[in-house]
Amino acid sequence: MSQLIAVIGGDARYLELIRQLRKLPDTTIILVGFDKLEQGFTELNQIDIEELEQSKLDAIVLPITGTDMDGNIETVFSVKKANLSKSWFKKLKKSAVIFTGITNDYLSAAVNEAGVSLIPLLDRDDVAIYNSIPTAEGAIMMAFEQTDHTIHSSRVIVTGFGRVGNTVANKFSALGANVSVCARSIRDLARITEMGLHAIPLEKLSEHTDNCDVLINTIPAPIVTKEAIQNLPTNGIIIDLASKPGGTDFEYAEKRGIKAILAKSLPGIVAPRTAGKILADVITQILEEKRESI
């Protein structure tokens, strides 16, 4: 049974995603928002959003950012605007699947009212774990660029031991850094110690930042506070990997002259091809499972 997929907007990651989706058997790909792409996919249908026949679509791939609160789509490779109203979603068939990176109240409400499935890819463990690799490599790149010393023997503190924090701690440790990890749960603190790293209870972060060259936050909450920053050495840096607005008091860091960077969307910046393949692999798996269940 053939399937029709529309890719609407997207950044550099989506170039590889499209290449991978083209390999799916009995699949037709339609592109919206790629008309200014230099390396165009000439053999694929490239149309405007108004030309899409929603009722024929089996899957829709939205940008990582999904829509804004008015239904607007980010189209990096087009100057044309794309808007998905709530009535647009209602014209989809009930079996359609919508993929996005993240969702918001508007997008979630629109798909709920339309009765179709929405899959926020960045909420999935598999995507987050795969993405943690280019994220960690991006953090390493930034540490190289923003410091005047080697990572080897550097004193690194990572806040958070989730999917990203675990990988970041691992990669920096592999390069010879002296890595400490802040976590809240006793279980995580035990695992950190078992890995040969220094475990710090999260509430005691400020007591250890005086012995830190690079502070890397992975927790999307106000963790790197004034108390933690005021003890950092003046040549220390903060790399915040948490989703916007991060977990750092950037205003106080600036007052202290501490370089603090909110590193957004690192997978798409440092390794767009890898990041695109990660997304395509997961989408492919989900669509194949859906087809097998029919």
C-alpha positions as CSV (number, residue, x, y, z in Angstrom):
1,M,0.0,0.0,0.0
2,S,1.5,3.4,-1.0
3,Q,1.8,6.3,1.3
4,L,2.0,10.1,0.9
5,I,4.2,12.1,3.2
6,A,4.4,15.9,3.2
7,V,7.5,17.6,4.7
8,I,6.5,21.2,5.6
9,G,9.4,23.5,6.4
10,G,12.5,22.5,8.4
11,D,16.2,23.4,8.7
12,A,19.4,21.8,7.5
13,R,18.6,18.6,9.4
14,Y,15.7,18.0,7.1
15,L,17.8,17.7,3.9
16,E,19.1,14.4,5.2
17,L,15.7,13.5,6.6
18,I,14.2,13.9,3.1
19,R,17.0,11.8,1.5
20,Q,16.3,9.0,4.0
21,L,12.5,9.1,3.6
22,R,12.9,8.9,-0.2
23,K,14.2,5.4,0.3
24,L,10.9,4.1,1.8
25,P,9.2,1.8,-0.6
26,D,5.8,2.8,-2.2
27,T,6.2,6.3,-0.7
28,T,5.7,9.7,-2.4
29,I,7.3,12.7,-0.7
30,I,5.8,16.3,-1.2
31,L,7.9,19.3,-0.1
32,V,6.6,22.6,1.2
33,G,8.9,25.4,2.0
34,F,12.0,24.3,0.1
35,D,11.8,26.4,-3.1
36,K,14.9,28.4,-2.3
37,L,17.1,25.4,-1.7
38,E,20.2,25.5,-3.8
39,Q,20.7,21.8,-3.9
40,G,17.0,21.2,-4.7
41,F,15.2,17.9,-4.9
42,T,14.1,18.4,-8.5
43,E,12.5,15.0,-8.8
44,L,10.2,15.6,-5.8
45,N,7.0,17.6,-5.8
46,Q,7.7,21.0,-4.4
47,I,4.4,22.9,-3.9
48,D,2.9,25.8,-1.8
49,I,0.9,25.0,1.3
50,E,-2.4,26.0,-0.4
51,E,-1.9,23.3,-3.0
52,L,-1.7,20.4,-0.4
53,E,-4.6,18.1,-0.4
54,Q,-4.8,17.2,3.3
55,S,-7.3,14.4,2.8
56,K,-4.7,12.4,0.8
57,L,-1.8,12.7,3.3
58,D,-0.7,9.7,5.4
59,A,2.0,11.6,7.3
60,I,3.1,15.2,7.8
61,V,6.6,16.1,9.1
62,L,6.6,19.6,10.7
63,P,9.8,21.5,11.6
64,I,11.6,20.8,14.9
65,T,9.9,23.9,16.3
66,G,6.5,22.8,15.2
67,T,4.2,25.8,14.8
68,D,4.1,29.1,16.7
69,M,1.0,30.0,18.7
70,D,-0.7,31.3,15.6
71,G,0.0,28.2,13.5
72,N,2.8,29.7,11.5
73,I,5.6,27.3,10.2
74,E,9.3,28.2,10.1
75,T,10.5,27.8,6.5
76,V,14.3,28.2,6.4
77,F,14.5,27.4,2.7
78,S,11.7,29.6,1.5
79,V,10.5,33.2,1.8
80,K,6.9,32.1,1.4
81,K,4.8,32.0,4.6
82,A,3.1,28.8,5.7
83,N,0.3,28.8,8.2
84,L,-1.6,25.8,9.5
85,S,-5.0,26.9,10.8
86,K,-7.0,24.6,13.1
87,S,-9.4,24.1,10.2
88,W,-6.4,22.9,8.1
89,F,-5.8,20.0,10.5
90,K,-9.5,19.1,10.4
91,K,-9.3,18.2,6.7
92,L,-6.7,15.5,7.4
93,K,-7.9,11.9,7.5
94,K,-8.1,10.4,11.0
95,S,-5.4,7.9,10.3
96,A,-2.8,10.6,9.5
97,V,0.3,11.0,11.7
98,I,1.9,14.3,12.4
99,F,5.6,14.5,13.4
100,T,7.1,17.5,15.1
101,G,10.1,18.2,17.2
102,I,8.3,19.9,20.0
103,T,4.7,20.9,20.5
104,N,2.9,23.8,22.1
105,D,-0.7,24.6,23.3
106,Y,-1.8,25.7,19.8
107,L,-0.5,22.6,18.0
108,S,-1.7,20.1,20.6
109,A,-5.1,21.7,20.6
110,A,-5.3,21.7,16.8
111,V,-4.5,18.0,16.5
112,N,-6.8,17.0,19.4
113,E,-9.7,18.9,17.8
114,A,-8.9,17.2,14.4
115,G,-8.7,13.8,16.0
116,V,-5.3,12.9,14.5
117,S,-2.1,11.6,16.0
118,L,0.8,13.9,17.0
119,I,4.3,12.6,17.8
120,P,6.7,15.1,19.4
121,L,10.0,13.4,18.4
122,L,12.2,15.3,20.9
123,D,10.1,13.9,23.8
124,R,11.1,10.3,22.8
125,D,13.9,8.6,24.7
126,D,15.4,7.1,21.6
127,V,15.7,10.5,19.8
128,A,16.9,12.3,22.9
129,I,19.6,9.7,23.6
130,Y,20.8,9.7,20.0
131,N,20.7,13.5,19.9
132,S,22.8,13.6,23.1
133,I,25.9,12.5,21.1
134,P,26.0,15.5,18.7
135,T,24.9,17.7,21.7
136,A,27.9,16.5,23.7
137,E,30.3,17.0,20.8
138,G,28.9,20.5,20.3
139,A,29.6,21.2,24.0
140,I,33.2,20.0,23.5
141,M,33.6,22.2,20.5
142,M,32.4,25.2,22.5
143,A,34.7,24.4,25.3
144,F,37.6,24.3,22.9
145,E,36.6,27.6,21.3
146,Q,35.8,29.5,24.5
147,T,38.8,28.5,26.7
148,D,42.5,28.9,26.5
149,H,43.4,25.5,28.0
150,T,43.0,21.8,27.1
151,I,39.9,19.8,28.1
152,H,42.3,17.2,29.5
153,S,42.8,18.0,33.2
154,S,40.1,20.7,33.1
155,R,37.7,20.8,36.0
156,V,34.2,20.2,34.5
157,I,30.9,20.2,36.4
158,V,27.8,18.8,34.7
159,T,24.4,19.6,36.2
160,G,21.9,16.9,35.6
161,F,22.3,13.2,34.8
162,G,19.5,12.6,32.4
163,R,19.8,11.6,28.8
164,V,22.1,14.5,27.8
165,G,24.0,14.9,31.1
166,N,25.0,11.3,31.1
167,T,26.5,11.5,27.6
168,V,28.2,14.9,28.2
169,A,29.8,13.6,31.4
170,N,31.0,10.5,29.6
171,K,32.5,12.3,26.6
172,F,34.3,15.0,28.7
173,S,35.7,12.3,31.0
174,A,36.9,10.3,28.0
175,L,39.0,13.4,27.0
176,G,40.7,13.4,30.3
177,A,38.7,16.1,32.1
178,N,38.1,15.9,35.8
179,V,34.3,15.5,35.7
180,S,31.9,16.1,38.6
181,V,28.1,15.6,38.1
182,C,25.3,17.2,40.1
183,A,22.2,15.1,40.5
184,R,19.2,15.1,42.9
185,S,18.4,11.4,43.3
186,I,20.5,9.0,45.4
187,R,20.3,6.4,42.6
188,D,21.9,8.9,40.1
189,L,24.6,9.9,42.6
190,A,25.5,6.2,43.1
191,R,25.7,5.6,39.3
192,I,27.9,8.7,38.9
193,T,30.3,7.4,41.5
194,E,30.3,3.9,39.9
195,M,31.3,5.5,36.6
196,G,34.4,6.9,38.4
197,L,33.1,10.5,38.4
198,H,32.7,12.9,41.3
199,A,29.1,13.0,42.5
200,I,27.7,16.2,43.9
201,P,24.2,16.6,45.4
202,L,22.4,19.2,43.4
203,E,21.6,21.4,46.4
204,K,25.4,21.7,47.1
205,L,26.4,22.9,43.6
206,S,27.4,26.4,44.8
207,E,29.8,24.8,47.3
208,H,31.8,23.3,44.4
209,T,31.8,25.9,41.6
210,D,35.0,27.6,43.0
211,N,36.8,24.5,41.7
212,C,35.4,24.6,38.1
213,D,36.7,25.6,34.7
214,V,33.6,24.6,32.6
215,L,30.1,24.4,34.1
216,I,27.6,22.6,31.8
217,N,23.9,22.7,32.6
218,T,21.5,20.2,31.2
219,I,18.5,20.9,33.4
220,P,15.7,23.2,32.1
221,A,15.1,24.9,35.5
222,P,16.9,27.7,37.4
223,I,19.8,25.6,38.6
224,V,22.9,27.8,37.9
225,T,21.9,30.6,40.3
226,K,23.6,33.6,41.6
227,E,25.0,31.5,44.5
228,A,26.6,29.1,42.1
229,I,27.9,31.7,39.7
230,Q,29.5,34.0,42.4
231,N,32.0,31.3,43.3
232,L,33.1,30.5,39.7
233,P,36.6,31.6,38.8
234,T,36.6,34.7,36.6
235,N,38.0,32.6,33.7
236,G,35.3,29.9,34.1
237,I,32.6,29.5,31.4
238,I,29.0,28.3,31.5
239,I,27.6,26.2,28.7
240,D,23.8,25.9,29.1
241,L,22.4,23.0,27.0
242,A,18.9,23.1,28.5
243,S,16.0,24.1,26.3
244,K,15.2,27.9,26.1
245,P,15.4,29.9,28.4
246,G,18.0,27.6,30.0
247,G,18.7,27.2,33.6
248,T,21.3,29.9,34.1
249,D,21.1,33.4,35.7
250,F,22.6,34.9,32.5
251,E,22.1,38.5,33.8
252,Y,24.2,37.8,36.9
253,A,26.8,35.9,35.0
254,E,27.2,39.0,32.7
255,K,27.6,41.3,35.8
256,R,30.3,39.1,37.1
257,G,32.1,39.0,33.7
258,I,31.5,35.2,33.4
259,K,31.0,34.0,29.8
260,A,27.6,32.1,29.8
261,I,26.3,30.6,26.5
262,L,22.8,29.3,25.8
263,A,23.6,26.6,23.3
264,K,20.4,26.0,21.4
265,S,19.8,23.2,18.9
266,L,23.4,21.9,18.9
267,P,22.6,18.6,16.9
268,G,21.2,20.7,14.0
269,I,24.3,23.0,14.2
270,V,27.2,20.7,14.6
271,A,25.9,17.6,12.9
272,P,22.8,18.3,10.8
273,R,23.3,15.2,8.6
274,T,23.5,13.0,11.7
275,A,20.6,14.7,13.4
276,G,18.5,14.4,10.2
277,K,19.2,10.7,9.9
278,I,18.3,10.2,13.6
279,L,14.9,11.8,13.0
280,A,14.4,9.9,9.7
281,D,15.2,6.5,11.3
282,V,12.6,7.0,14.1
283,I,9.9,8.3,11.7
284,T,10.6,5.3,9.3
285,Q,10.3,2.9,12.2
286,I,7.0,4.4,13.4
287,L,5.5,4.4,9.9
288,E,6.6,0.8,9.2
289,E,5.0,-0.3,12.4
290,K,1.8,1.5,11.5
291,R,1.7,-0.1,8.0
292,E,2.3,-3.6,9.5
293,S,-0.6,-3.1,12.0
294,I,-3.1,-2.3,9.2
